[in-house]
Amino acid sequence: LAVVTIDGKTHSFVHGHLKAHSLNQIVQNIALPLGRKIDYVHCGHWHTSQQKEFALSKVYVNGSLVGIDDYAFNMGFFSSPSQKLLILENGNEIDIDIKF
């Protein structure tokens, strides 16, 4: 878990499934122990690209560059190989899924 402040916004970077068994729990699992609001949560290791909003927090999940493997298959995560590009500039967000 890493937490940094960039342009006045708090960003958390986590491995993903090690912080919550459900993406719906990840913000509270990070924010409550830290005692602070998290603006952005950046996750990996869910093997599927997705994004969600919870109250005032946004969660971005990077896809897997290799696509599906045995772990992802057994967990029910199915996606093509991809990566996520998130550009934050002047209060704007550009979220791009790059499919391979």
C-alpha atoms as an extended CHARMM CRD file, in Angstrom:
* protein
*
       100  EXT
         1         1  LEU       CA              0.0000000000        0.0000000000        0.0000000000  PROA      1               0.0000000000
         2         2  ALA       CA              1.3210000000        3.4010000000       -0.9610000000  PROA      2               0.0000000000
         3         3  VAL       CA             -0.4380000000        6.7190000000       -0.3580000000  PROA      3               0.0000000000
         4         4  VAL       CA              0.6850000000        9.9560000000       -1.9920000000  PROA      4               0.0000000000
         5         5  THR       CA             -0.7590000000       13.4130000000       -2.5230000000  PROA      5               0.0000000000
         6         6  ILE       CA             -0.6290000000       14.7640000000       -6.0700000000  PROA      6               0.0000000000
         7         7  ASP       CA             -2.0810000000       18.2010000000       -6.8880000000  PROA      7               0.0000000000
         8         8  GLY       CA             -4.0260000000       18.1880000000       -3.6220000000  PROA      8               0.0000000000
         9         9  LYS       CA             -5.6590000000       14.7800000000       -4.2720000000  PROA      9               0.0000000000
        10        10  THR       CA             -4.9000000000       11.6670000000       -2.2350000000  PROA      10              0.0000000000
        11        11  HSD       CA             -3.9540000000        8.6190000000       -4.3200000000  PROA      11              0.0000000000
        12        12  SER       CA             -3.6150000000        5.1100000000       -2.9760000000  PROA      12              0.0000000000
        13        13  PHE       CA             -1.8320000000        2.3660000000       -4.9030000000  PROA      13              0.0000000000
        14        14  VAL       CA             -2.6060000000       -1.2060000000       -3.8970000000  PROA      14              0.0000000000
        15        15  HSD       CA             -1.9650000000       -4.6870000000       -5.1830000000  PROA      15              0.0000000000
        16        16  GLY       CA             -5.7130000000       -5.2260000000       -5.4160000000  PROA      16              0.0000000000
        17        17  HSD       CA             -7.2290000000       -8.4300000000       -4.1350000000  PROA      17              0.0000000000
        18        18  LEU       CA             -4.9330000000       -8.4190000000       -1.0910000000  PROA      18              0.0000000000
        19        19  LYS       CA             -6.7550000000       -5.3240000000        0.2240000000  PROA      19              0.0000000000
        20        20  ALA       CA            -10.3180000000       -6.5550000000       -0.3290000000  PROA      20              0.0000000000
        21        21  HSD       CA            -12.0920000000       -9.6620000000       -1.4940000000  PROA      21              0.0000000000
        22        22  SER       CA            -14.5650000000       -7.4190000000       -3.2930000000  PROA      22              0.0000000000
        23        23  LEU       CA            -13.8800000000       -4.2360000000       -5.2090000000  PROA      23              0.0000000000
        24        24  ASN       CA            -16.8420000000       -2.7310000000       -3.3400000000  PROA      24              0.0000000000
        25        25  GLN       CA            -14.8520000000       -2.9280000000       -0.0730000000  PROA      25              0.0000000000
        26        26  ILE       CA            -11.5370000000       -1.5150000000       -1.2030000000  PROA      26              0.0000000000
        27        27  VAL       CA            -12.1400000000        2.1690000000       -0.4040000000  PROA      27              0.0000000000
        28        28  GLN       CA            -13.3130000000        1.4980000000        3.1500000000  PROA      28              0.0000000000
        29        29  ASN       CA            -10.5000000000       -1.0270000000        3.7160000000  PROA      29              0.0000000000
        30        30  ILE       CA             -7.9720000000        1.6840000000        2.8990000000  PROA      30              0.0000000000
        31        31  ALA       CA             -9.6090000000        4.8950000000        4.1200000000  PROA      31              0.0000000000
        32        32  LEU       CA            -10.8280000000        3.7080000000        7.5310000000  PROA      32              0.0000000000
        33        33  PRO       CA             -7.4680000000        2.4620000000        8.8690000000  PROA      33              0.0000000000
        34        34  LEU       CA             -5.7150000000        5.5610000000        7.5170000000  PROA      34              0.0000000000
        35        35  GLY       CA             -8.3750000000        7.8760000000        8.9200000000  PROA      35              0.0000000000
        36        36  ARG       CA             -8.4680000000        9.9900000000        5.7900000000  PROA      36              0.0000000000
        37        37  LYS       CA            -10.3910000000       10.4700000000        2.5850000000  PROA      37              0.0000000000
        38        38  ILE       CA             -8.9050000000        8.7610000000       -0.4540000000  PROA      38              0.0000000000
        39        39  ASP       CA             -9.6840000000       10.4900000000       -3.7670000000  PROA      39              0.0000000000
        40        40  TYR       CA             -8.2600000000        7.8000000000       -6.0570000000  PROA      40              0.0000000000
        41        41  VAL       CA             -7.5160000000        4.1310000000       -5.5060000000  PROA      41              0.0000000000
        42        42  HSD       CA             -5.3300000000        2.5300000000       -8.1830000000  PROA      42              0.0000000000
        43        43  CYS       CA             -5.4200000000       -1.2760000000       -8.1870000000  PROA      43              0.0000000000
        44        44  GLY       CA             -3.7200000000       -4.0830000000       -9.9750000000  PROA      44              0.0000000000
        45        45  HSD       CA             -4.0330000000       -7.8630000000       -9.8890000000  PROA      45              0.0000000000
        46        46  TRP       CA             -7.7830000000       -8.1230000000      -10.5100000000  PROA      46              0.0000000000
        47        47  HSD       CA             -7.0820000000       -9.3950000000      -14.0430000000  PROA      47              0.0000000000
        48        48  THR       CA             -9.8250000000       -7.2400000000      -15.5390000000  PROA      48              0.0000000000
        49        49  SER       CA             -9.9450000000       -3.5240000000      -16.2710000000  PROA      49              0.0000000000
        50        50  GLN       CA            -12.6890000000       -1.6040000000      -14.4840000000  PROA      50              0.0000000000
        51        51  GLN       CA            -13.5220000000        1.6170000000      -12.7100000000  PROA      51              0.0000000000
        52        52  LYS       CA            -16.0460000000        2.5220000000      -10.0320000000  PROA      52              0.0000000000
        53        53  GLU       CA            -17.0420000000        5.4830000000       -7.9130000000  PROA      53              0.0000000000
        54        54  PHE       CA            -17.8700000000        5.2590000000       -4.2230000000  PROA      54              0.0000000000
        55        55  ALA       CA            -19.1240000000        8.5100000000       -2.6930000000  PROA      55              0.0000000000
        56        56  LEU       CA            -16.1710000000       10.8690000000       -3.2680000000  PROA      56              0.0000000000
        57        57  SER       CA            -13.6210000000        8.1890000000       -4.1780000000  PROA      57              0.0000000000
        58        58  LYS       CA            -12.7950000000        6.7660000000       -7.5870000000  PROA      58              0.0000000000
        59        59  VAL       CA            -11.3240000000        3.3060000000       -8.0650000000  PROA      59              0.0000000000
        60        60  TYR       CA             -9.3440000000        2.4070000000      -11.1810000000  PROA      60              0.0000000000
        61        61  VAL       CA             -8.3240000000       -1.1840000000      -11.8160000000  PROA      61              0.0000000000
        62        62  ASN       CA             -5.6400000000       -1.9690000000      -14.3450000000  PROA      62              0.0000000000
        63        63  GLY       CA             -6.1820000000       -4.9110000000      -16.6800000000  PROA      63              0.0000000000
        64        64  SER       CA             -3.7270000000       -7.7470000000      -17.0510000000  PROA      64              0.0000000000
        65        65  LEU       CA             -1.1140000000       -7.4980000000      -19.7650000000  PROA      65              0.0000000000
        66        66  VAL       CA             -1.1820000000      -11.2870000000      -20.2140000000  PROA      66              0.0000000000
        67        67  GLY       CA             -4.9700000000      -11.6090000000      -20.1110000000  PROA      67              0.0000000000
        68        68  ILE       CA             -6.4250000000      -14.6370000000      -18.4000000000  PROA      68              0.0000000000
        69        69  ASP       CA             -4.2920000000      -17.1490000000      -16.4980000000  PROA      69              0.0000000000
        70        70  ASP       CA             -5.1930000000      -20.0390000000      -14.1670000000  PROA      70              0.0000000000
        71        71  TYR       CA             -5.7260000000      -17.7210000000      -11.1890000000  PROA      71              0.0000000000
        72        72  ALA       CA             -8.0200000000      -15.3760000000      -13.1230000000  PROA      72              0.0000000000
        73        73  PHE       CA             -9.9410000000      -18.2790000000      -14.6460000000  PROA      73              0.0000000000
        74        74  ASN       CA            -10.5310000000      -19.8830000000      -11.2390000000  PROA      74              0.0000000000
        75        75  MET       CA            -11.6870000000      -16.5530000000       -9.7640000000  PROA      75              0.0000000000
        76        76  GLY       CA            -14.0450000000      -15.8660000000      -12.6770000000  PROA      76              0.0000000000
        77        77  PHE       CA            -12.1330000000      -12.8570000000      -14.0340000000  PROA      77              0.0000000000
        78        78  PHE       CA            -12.2390000000      -12.8600000000      -17.8110000000  PROA      78              0.0000000000
        79        79  SER       CA            -10.7290000000      -10.1830000000      -20.0110000000  PROA      79              0.0000000000
        80        80  SER       CA             -8.5050000000       -9.6800000000      -22.9990000000  PROA      80              0.0000000000
        81        81  PRO       CA             -4.9330000000       -8.5290000000      -22.4070000000  PROA      81              0.0000000000
        82        82  SER       CA             -5.0680000000       -4.8120000000      -21.6370000000  PROA      82              0.0000000000
        83        83  GLN       CA             -3.5720000000       -1.9230000000      -19.7250000000  PROA      83              0.0000000000
        84        84  LYS       CA             -5.1910000000        1.2540000000      -18.4050000000  PROA      84              0.0000000000
        85        85  LEU       CA             -3.8870000000        4.7510000000      -19.0660000000  PROA      85              0.0000000000
        86        86  LEU       CA             -5.2350000000        7.4120000000      -16.7150000000  PROA      86              0.0000000000
        87        87  ILE       CA             -4.3580000000       11.0290000000      -17.4140000000  PROA      87              0.0000000000
        88        88  LEU       CA             -5.1900000000       13.5990000000      -14.7320000000  PROA      88              0.0000000000
        89        89  GLU       CA             -4.6810000000       17.1880000000      -15.8420000000  PROA      89              0.0000000000
        90        90  ASN       CA             -6.2820000000       20.4800000000      -14.7880000000  PROA      90              0.0000000000
        91        91  GLY       CA             -9.1480000000       18.7040000000      -13.0070000000  PROA      91              0.0000000000
        92        92  ASN       CA             -9.9100000000       16.5480000000      -16.0430000000  PROA      92              0.0000000000
        93        93  GLU       CA             -9.6900000000       12.7720000000      -16.1890000000  PROA      93              0.0000000000
        94        94  ILE       CA             -8.9760000000       10.7810000000      -19.3200000000  PROA      94              0.0000000000
        95        95  ASP       CA             -9.3810000000        7.0290000000      -18.7890000000  PROA      95              0.0000000000
        96        96  ILE       CA             -8.1760000000        4.8790000000      -21.6800000000  PROA      96              0.0000000000
        97        97  ASP       CA             -8.2570000000        1.0810000000      -21.8740000000  PROA      97              0.0000000000
        98        98  ILE       CA             -5.5730000000       -0.1950000000      -24.2250000000  PROA      98              0.0000000000
        99        99  LYS       CA             -6.5690000000       -3.6030000000      -25.5920000000  PROA      99              0.0000000000
       100       100  PHE       CA             -3.9680000000       -5.9870000000      -27.0140000000  PROA      100             0.0000000000
